[in-house]
């Protein structure tokens, strides 16, 4: 099992927002698919890509 699948939403979100803006959406979708919990996957997919200024 992927270790990322065991991280709570806050940790996954922090990791995504710390990464490259250009890789946010594909990485978010990959993380959402990797979790076994459907509710957590939906929460990850709901994370919005912030604007470049906010990044």
C-alpha positions in Angstrom: 0.0 0.0 0.0 1.2 3.5 -0.8 2.2 5.4 2.4 0.5 8.6 1.0 -2.8 6.8 1.3 -2.4 6.7 5.1 -1.9 10.5 5.6 -4.8 12.6 6.8 -6.2 15.3 4.6 -4.3 18.1 6.3 -0.9 16.5 5.7 -1.8 15.6 2.1 -3.0 19.2 1.4 0.2 20.7 3.0 2.3 18.4 0.8 0.4 19.4 -2.4 0.5 23.1 -1.6 4.2 22.9 -1.0 4.9 21.4 -4.4 5.1 22.9 -7.8 2.0 24.8 -9.0 2.3 23.1 -12.4 2.1 19.7 -10.9 -0.7 20.4 -8.4 -3.6 19.0 -10.4 -2.0 15.8 -11.6 -0.5 15.1 -8.2 -3.8 15.9 -6.4 -5.7 13.4 -8.7 -3.0 10.8 -8.2 -3.3 11.1 -4.4 -7.1 11.0 -4.5 -7.0 7.7 -6.5 -4.3 6.2 -4.1 -6.5 6.4 -1.0 -8.8 3.6 -0.1 -11.3 5.8 1.7 -13.8 7.2 -0.9 -14.7 10.1 1.4 -11.0 11.1 1.8 -10.5 10.8 -1.9 -13.4 13.1 -2.6 -11.9 15.6 -0.1 -8.6 15.5 -1.8 -10.2 16.0 -5.3 -12.0 19.1 -3.8 -8.8 20.8 -3.0 -8.5 23.8 -5.3 -5.3 24.9 -7.0 -4.5 28.4 -5.6 -3.6 31.3 -7.8 0.1 31.8 -8.6 0.0 35.0 -6.5 -1.3 33.1 -3.5 1.3 30.3 -4.0 
